[in-house]
Amino acid sequence: MSFDTGTDALARLTEERVDHRFKGLPPDAEGLTVGELAAQRRNLFSDGFATPVLALSAERLEHNLALMETYTERHGLAFAPHGKTSMAPQLFRRQVEHGAWGITLAVPHQVRVARAFGTRRIFLANELVDAAALRWIAAELERDAEFRFVCYVDSVRGVELMDAALQGSSRPVDVVVELAAGEGARTGVRTEAECAAVADAVARAAGTLRLVGVAGYEGEVPRADPDRVHAYLRRLVALAADFDKAGRFAGTDEIVVSAGGSAWFDAVADVFADIPELSLPVLKLLRSGAYVSHDDGRYREVTPFNRVPEEGALEPAFRLWAQIVSRPSAEQAFANAGKRDAAYDLDLPFAQVIRRAGTERPATGVSVTGLSDQHAWLATTPEADVRVGDWVGLGLSHPCTSFDKWQLIPVAEADGTVVDYVRTFF
């Protein structure tokens, strides 16, 4: 199992007291536990929630979880969705319940969060050379025989630092060589010859490290298009086959081949379907994470489901609700949500609906032109019907920088009934 079913850490989240730490929650809920507030099934629009408030759609969240479960099963992929997107252990649990092999993470702090809430399988999509973090990982591996941890290596120097930090460990740390997506890409080994040198270094550190596979991130392919992405992924598969032929995976019981962001997982499915038979079973590990909430901007544009609509469609599950607090002219209005509340690194928020006196309608003629720390700048055309006091529902672009601004996020059904609260740990 990829989760420790005996942990009560998730259950304890419902015992946390609602207070000033949590934006947007009803002021009169102060002192209630999260579980008590959820049991009241308050309405997001009429039962005291204060703007700005970010909400997740209960129905769309479930749809996205189920869709990727079906997709990965159909294509014979194991799934370790990237947990950095949400840093929400409740969502990690739901992802695992929907078939995920485990959770991908990026830095040691995130691993500590996942372990605190019982995650048993973790793929760290980074080279880990921090000695203190490595010693903690070694202690976790010794403490829990069922804990599976895999991380990148991408340099001989990194392997040497890992080896030095892990001396005396009872279990070796499993590693995969990261193949860079091209010159000028982010991390990873640039050439196959250098990959072999890194693998040789891992072999010299046999007491502390164990080579179990190869990995990469096709989202970093320069000037990415289908041909370039497929070519890179074929290089990754060929590297695994060459390593296997050379006997580099001795001592493991499966070979890990991993890739997959949220923009090209269809290419990963295509290429991984043609992985040749190797000497051991192959764990074809996909790591896409943004799907859990999807969005109304960047990922709506780049999702592979646009290329393969017959496989389904993800649905944006976020909406940020703000209130119109100023209407200084017929061409301008201001809402009370800004950079502290909304993702803005890829796109500005999108004005979607206006809500007044219980009635919701499209935000015709309203657009977000800028964000201050606590204000959204809205341009309004003559057909815009916007008054001070109205609520405006904003779509967001980039899940990773939406989740991280909110510690406790209401999960609301279509009629506004709040049925749960998602706690994040950034």
C-alpha positions as CSV (number, residue, x, y, z in Angstrom):
1,M,0.0,0.0,0.0
2,S,1.2,3.5,-0.7
3,F,-0.5,5.0,2.4
4,D,-0.2,3.9,6.0
5,T,-3.9,3.2,6.7
6,G,-3.2,3.1,10.5
7,T,-2.3,6.8,10.6
8,D,-4.7,9.1,12.4
9,A,-2.9,12.3,11.3
10,L,-5.5,13.0,8.6
11,A,-8.3,12.5,11.1
12,R,-6.7,15.0,13.5
13,L,-7.0,17.7,10.8
14,T,-10.7,17.8,11.5
15,E,-9.9,18.6,15.2
16,E,-8.0,21.8,14.3
17,R,-9.7,25.0,15.6
18,V,-11.0,27.6,13.1
19,D,-9.4,31.0,13.9
20,H,-7.8,34.0,12.3
21,R,-5.2,31.9,10.4
22,F,-7.7,30.8,7.8
23,K,-8.9,33.4,5.3
24,G,-12.4,33.6,4.1
25,L,-14.1,31.5,6.7
26,P,-17.1,32.7,8.6
27,P,-16.1,34.9,11.6
28,D,-18.7,33.3,13.8
29,A,-17.1,29.9,13.2
30,E,-14.2,31.0,15.5
31,G,-13.5,28.2,18.0
32,L,-15.3,25.5,16.1
33,T,-13.3,22.5,14.9
34,V,-12.9,22.1,11.2
35,G,-15.0,18.9,11.5
36,E,-17.8,20.7,13.4
37,L,-17.8,23.5,10.8
38,A,-18.0,20.9,7.9
39,A,-20.8,19.2,9.6
40,Q,-22.9,22.4,9.6
41,R,-22.8,22.2,5.7
42,R,-22.9,26.0,5.5
43,N,-23.6,27.7,2.2
44,L,-20.6,29.5,0.7
45,F,-22.8,32.5,-0.4
46,S,-25.3,32.9,2.4
47,D,-23.8,31.5,5.6
48,G,-21.2,34.0,6.6
49,F,-18.1,33.3,4.5
50,A,-16.1,36.5,3.9
51,T,-14.4,37.6,0.7
52,P,-12.0,36.9,-0.7
53,V,-12.5,33.2,-0.4
54,L,-11.1,30.4,-2.6
55,A,-13.3,27.4,-3.1
56,L,-12.9,24.0,-4.8
57,S,-15.7,22.4,-6.6
58,A,-16.6,19.0,-5.0
59,E,-18.0,17.6,-8.3
60,R,-15.1,18.8,-10.5
61,L,-12.5,17.6,-8.1
62,E,-14.0,14.1,-8.1
63,H,-14.3,14.2,-11.8
64,N,-10.6,15.0,-12.3
65,L,-9.5,12.4,-9.9
66,A,-11.6,9.7,-11.6
67,L,-10.5,10.8,-15.1
68,M,-6.8,10.5,-14.5
69,E,-7.3,7.1,-12.7
70,T,-9.1,5.8,-15.8
71,Y,-6.5,7.4,-18.2
72,T,-3.5,5.9,-16.4
73,E,-5.1,2.5,-16.2
74,R,-6.0,2.5,-19.8
75,H,-2.4,3.2,-20.8
76,G,-0.8,0.9,-18.4
77,L,0.9,3.6,-16.4
78,A,1.7,3.8,-12.7
79,F,0.8,7.2,-11.4
80,A,2.7,9.3,-8.8
81,P,1.0,12.8,-9.2
82,H,3.2,15.7,-8.2
83,G,2.1,16.7,-4.7
84,K,3.8,20.1,-4.8
85,T,0.7,21.3,-6.7
86,S,-1.6,21.1,-3.7
87,M,0.6,20.2,-0.7
88,A,-2.7,18.8,0.7
89,P,-2.4,15.4,2.4
90,Q,-6.2,15.0,2.2
91,L,-5.8,15.2,-1.6
92,F,-2.8,12.9,-1.5
93,R,-5.0,10.3,0.1
94,R,-7.8,10.7,-2.4
95,Q,-5.3,10.5,-5.3
96,V,-4.0,7.2,-3.8
97,E,-7.5,6.0,-3.4
98,H,-8.0,6.7,-7.1
99,G,-5.2,4.4,-8.0
100,A,-2.0,6.4,-7.6
101,W,1.1,4.4,-6.9
102,G,2.4,7.1,-4.6
103,I,3.2,10.9,-4.6
104,T,5.9,12.9,-6.3
105,L,7.5,15.7,-4.4
106,A,10.3,18.2,-5.0
107,V,12.1,19.2,-1.8
108,P,12.7,17.6,1.6
109,H,10.2,19.7,3.5
110,Q,7.4,18.3,1.2
111,V,8.6,14.7,1.9
112,R,8.4,15.4,5.6
113,V,4.8,16.6,5.2
114,A,3.8,13.5,3.2
115,R,5.4,11.2,5.7
116,A,3.7,12.9,8.6
117,F,0.4,11.9,7.0
118,G,1.3,8.4,6.1
119,T,2.5,8.4,2.5
120,R,4.4,5.2,1.9
121,R,5.7,5.7,-1.6
122,I,7.5,9.0,-2.6
123,F,9.3,9.9,-5.8
124,L,11.5,13.0,-5.3
125,A,11.9,14.6,-8.7
126,N,15.2,16.3,-7.7
127,E,18.7,15.4,-6.8
128,L,18.9,15.4,-3.0
129,V,22.4,16.4,-1.6
130,D,21.4,18.0,1.7
131,A,23.2,15.9,4.3
132,A,20.6,16.6,7.1
133,A,17.7,15.7,4.8
134,L,19.5,12.5,3.6
135,R,20.1,11.4,7.2
136,W,16.4,11.9,7.9
137,I,15.4,9.9,4.8
138,A,17.8,7.1,5.9
139,A,16.1,7.1,9.4
140,E,12.7,6.9,7.8
141,L,13.8,4.0,5.7
142,E,15.1,2.2,8.7
143,R,12.0,3.0,10.8
144,D,9.5,1.8,8.2
145,A,10.3,-1.3,6.1
146,E,7.4,-0.5,3.8
147,F,8.6,3.1,2.9
148,R,9.7,3.3,-0.7
149,F,11.7,6.4,-1.6
150,V,13.2,7.2,-5.0
151,C,15.1,10.3,-6.0
152,Y,17.1,11.7,-8.9
153,V,20.9,11.8,-9.4
154,D,22.3,14.0,-12.1
155,S,26.0,14.4,-11.3
156,V,29.0,12.5,-10.0
157,R,29.5,15.2,-7.4
158,G,25.9,14.8,-6.2
159,V,26.4,11.0,-5.9
160,E,29.5,11.5,-3.9
161,L,27.8,13.9,-1.5
162,M,24.9,11.5,-1.1
163,D,27.2,8.6,-0.4
164,A,29.1,10.6,2.2
165,A,25.9,11.6,4.0
166,L,24.4,8.1,4.0
167,Q,27.4,6.2,5.4
168,G,26.2,3.7,8.0
169,S,22.6,3.6,6.7
170,S,20.9,0.3,6.9
171,R,19.0,0.6,3.6
172,P,20.3,2.1,0.4
173,V,18.5,5.0,-1.2
174,D,17.0,4.2,-4.6
175,V,18.0,6.6,-7.3
176,V,17.2,7.2,-11.0
177,V,19.5,9.0,-13.4
178,E,17.9,12.1,-14.7
179,L,18.4,12.7,-18.4
180,A,18.2,16.4,-19.3
181,A,15.6,17.4,-21.8
182,G,18.2,19.2,-23.9
183,E,20.9,21.9,-23.9
184,G,19.7,24.8,-21.9
185,A,17.0,22.8,-20.1
186,R,16.7,22.8,-16.4
187,T,18.4,20.0,-14.4
188,G,19.6,16.6,-15.6
189,V,22.6,14.9,-17.2
190,R,23.2,16.3,-20.7
191,T,24.6,13.3,-22.6
192,E,24.3,9.6,-22.5
193,A,28.0,9.3,-21.8
194,E,27.7,11.5,-18.8
195,C,24.7,9.4,-17.7
196,A,26.9,6.3,-17.7
197,A,29.5,8.2,-15.6
198,V,26.8,9.0,-13.0
199,A,25.6,5.4,-13.0
200,D,29.2,4.3,-12.5
201,A,29.4,6.6,-9.5
202,V,26.2,5.0,-8.1
203,A,27.7,1.6,-8.5
204,R,30.8,2.7,-6.5
205,A,28.4,3.8,-3.7
206,A,26.6,0.4,-3.6
207,G,26.3,0.4,0.1
208,T,24.3,3.6,0.3
209,L,22.7,4.0,-3.1
210,R,20.9,1.7,-5.5
211,L,20.3,2.5,-9.2
212,V,16.7,1.5,-10.1
213,G,16.0,3.4,-13.3
214,V,16.0,6.6,-15.3
215,A,13.8,9.7,-15.4
216,G,13.2,13.0,-16.9
217,Y,10.8,15.9,-17.5
218,E,9.7,16.4,-21.1
219,G,8.1,19.8,-20.1
220,E,11.6,21.2,-20.4
221,V,12.3,20.2,-24.0
222,P,13.4,23.4,-25.7
223,R,10.9,24.7,-28.3
224,A,8.7,21.8,-27.4
225,D,6.4,20.3,-30.0
226,P,5.1,16.7,-30.4
227,D,8.1,15.6,-32.5
228,R,10.7,17.0,-30.1
229,V,9.0,15.7,-27.0
230,H,8.6,12.2,-28.5
231,A,12.3,12.2,-29.5
232,Y,13.4,13.1,-26.0
233,L,11.2,10.4,-24.5
234,R,12.6,7.9,-26.9
235,R,16.1,8.8,-25.7
236,L,15.0,8.3,-22.2
237,V,13.6,4.8,-23.0
238,A,16.8,3.9,-24.9
239,L,18.9,5.0,-21.9
240,A,17.0,2.6,-19.7
241,A,17.4,-0.2,-22.3
242,D,21.2,0.5,-22.5
243,F,21.6,0.5,-18.8
244,D,19.7,-2.7,-18.5
245,K,21.8,-4.4,-21.2
246,A,24.9,-3.3,-19.3
247,G,23.6,-4.9,-16.1
248,R,23.3,-1.7,-14.2
249,F,20.1,-2.6,-12.5
250,A,21.4,-5.6,-10.6
251,G,20.0,-5.8,-7.1
252,T,16.5,-4.3,-7.9
253,D,13.3,-6.1,-8.7
254,E,11.9,-3.6,-11.2
255,I,13.2,-0.8,-13.5
256,V,11.7,2.6,-13.0
257,V,11.2,4.7,-16.1
258,S,9.5,8.0,-15.2
259,A,8.4,11.2,-16.9
260,G,5.3,13.3,-17.3
261,G,4.3,16.8,-16.5
262,S,0.8,18.1,-17.1
263,A,1.3,19.3,-20.7
264,W,2.6,16.2,-22.5
265,F,1.4,13.1,-20.7
266,D,-0.1,11.9,-23.9
267,A,3.4,11.7,-25.4
268,V,4.6,9.8,-22.4
269,A,1.8,7.3,-22.8
270,D,2.6,6.9,-26.5
271,V,6.4,6.3,-26.0
272,F,6.1,4.3,-22.8
273,A,3.7,1.9,-24.5
274,D,6.6,0.9,-26.8
275,I,9.2,0.3,-24.0
276,P,10.9,-3.0,-25.1
277,E,11.0,-6.0,-22.9
278,L,13.8,-5.6,-20.4
279,S,15.3,-8.0,-17.9
280,L,13.0,-6.9,-15.2
281,P,9.4,-5.6,-15.0
282,V,9.2,-1.9,-15.8
283,L,7.4,0.6,-13.6
284,K,6.2,3.2,-16.1
285,L,5.7,6.1,-13.7
286,L,3.8,9.2,-14.7
287,R,4.0,12.3,-12.5
288,S,1.5,14.9,-13.7
289,G,0.0,16.9,-10.8
290,A,-1.9,19.9,-12.0
291,Y,-4.9,17.8,-13.0
292,V,-6.3,17.6,-9.5
293,S,-7.7,21.1,-9.7
294,H,-6.9,21.9,-13.4
295,D,-7.4,25.6,-14.1
296,D,-9.0,28.3,-16.3
297,G,-5.8,29.5,-18.0
298,R,-2.4,27.9,-18.7
299,Y,-3.4,24.2,-18.2
300,R,-6.8,24.6,-19.9
301,E,-4.7,25.6,-22.9
302,V,-1.9,23.0,-22.8
303,T,-3.7,19.9,-21.4
304,P,-3.1,16.9,-23.6
305,F,-6.8,16.2,-23.5
306,N,-7.1,19.0,-26.1
307,R,-5.2,16.7,-28.5
308,V,-7.1,13.5,-27.5
309,P,-10.6,14.7,-26.7
310,E,-12.0,11.2,-27.1
311,E,-10.2,10.4,-23.8
312,G,-12.1,12.9,-21.8
313,A,-11.6,16.4,-20.4
314,L,-10.4,17.9,-17.2
315,E,-12.6,20.5,-15.5
316,P,-11.3,23.6,-13.6
317,A,-12.2,23.1,-10.0
318,F,-11.0,26.4,-8.5
319,R,-13.0,29.6,-8.2
320,L,-11.9,32.7,-6.2
321,W,-14.7,34.8,-4.9
322,A,-14.1,38.5,-4.3
323,Q,-16.3,41.4,-3.7
324,I,-16.6,44.7,-5.5
325,V,-15.5,47.4,-3.1
326,S,-15.1,50.4,-5.4
327,R,-16.7,51.6,-8.6
328,P,-15.0,54.9,-9.3
329,S,-16.0,55.2,-12.9
330,A,-18.1,53.6,-15.6
331,E,-14.9,52.0,-17.0
332,Q,-13.4,50.7,-13.8
333,A,-14.1,48.7,-10.6
334,F,-12.0,47.2,-7.9
335,A,-12.5,43.9,-6.1
336,N,-10.9,42.9,-2.8
337,A,-8.6,40.1,-3.9
338,G,-5.1,40.6,-5.1
339,K,-1.6,39.0,-5.3
340,R,-2.0,37.6,-1.7
341,D,-5.0,35.6,-2.9
342,A,-4.7,34.7,-6.6
343,A,-2.2,33.1,-8.9
344,Y,-0.7,35.7,-11.2
345,D,2.7,34.2,-12.4
346,L,1.3,32.8,-15.6
347,D,-1.9,34.8,-16.3
348,L,-4.1,37.3,-14.5
349,P,-7.4,35.9,-13.1
350,F,-10.4,35.7,-15.3
351,A,-13.7,37.4,-14.4
352,Q,-16.3,34.7,-14.9
353,V,-19.5,35.4,-13.1
354,I,-21.2,38.2,-11.1
355,R,-23.3,37.2,-8.1
356,R,-25.9,39.6,-6.6
357,A,-28.8,38.8,-4.3
358,G,-28.5,35.1,-4.8
359,T,-28.5,35.4,-8.6
360,E,-25.5,34.5,-10.7
361,R,-24.8,35.6,-14.3
362,P,-21.9,35.9,-16.7
363,A,-19.4,38.7,-16.0
364,T,-20.1,40.2,-19.4
365,G,-17.9,43.2,-20.0
366,V,-15.6,42.7,-17.0
367,S,-11.9,41.8,-17.2
368,V,-9.0,41.8,-14.8
369,T,-6.3,44.2,-15.9
370,G,-4.0,44.0,-12.9
371,L,-3.5,43.0,-9.3
372,S,-2.2,44.9,-6.4
373,D,-1.4,43.2,-3.1
374,Q,-5.1,43.2,-2.0
375,H,-7.0,44.5,-5.0
376,A,-8.0,43.3,-8.4
377,W,-8.2,46.0,-11.1
378,L,-11.3,45.5,-13.3
379,A,-12.0,47.1,-16.6
380,T,-15.7,47.4,-17.3
381,T,-17.3,48.1,-20.7
382,P,-20.8,49.7,-21.1
383,E,-22.6,46.3,-21.0
384,A,-21.0,45.5,-17.6
385,D,-23.6,45.5,-14.8
386,V,-21.4,45.8,-11.7
387,R,-22.2,47.4,-8.4
388,V,-20.3,47.8,-5.1
389,G,-21.2,44.8,-3.0
390,D,-21.5,42.3,-5.8
391,W,-19.4,39.2,-5.6
392,V,-17.3,38.3,-8.6
393,G,-16.2,34.8,-9.3
394,L,-12.6,34.6,-10.7
395,G,-11.0,31.7,-12.6
396,L,-7.3,31.2,-12.0
397,S,-4.3,30.1,-14.0
398,H,-1.7,27.8,-12.5
399,P,-2.8,25.5,-9.7
400,C,0.6,25.4,-7.9
401,T,0.5,29.1,-7.1
402,S,-3.2,29.1,-6.3
403,F,-3.1,26.4,-3.5
404,D,-0.1,28.0,-1.8
405,K,-1.9,31.2,-0.9
406,W,-4.6,29.4,1.1
407,Q,-4.2,27.2,4.3
408,L,-7.8,25.9,4.5
409,I,-9.9,25.7,1.4
410,P,-13.7,25.1,1.4
411,V,-14.9,22.3,-0.9
412,A,-18.3,23.3,-2.2
413,E,-21.0,21.5,-4.1
414,A,-22.7,23.2,-7.1
415,D,-25.4,24.9,-5.0
416,G,-22.7,26.3,-2.6
417,T,-23.0,23.8,0.2
418,V,-19.6,23.4,1.8
419,V,-19.0,19.7,2.5
420,D,-15.3,19.7,3.4
421,Y,-12.2,21.7,4.0
422,V,-8.8,21.0,2.5
423,R,-5.7,21.9,4.6
424,T,-2.5,22.8,2.8
425,F,1.1,22.7,4.1
426,F,3.5,25.0,2.2
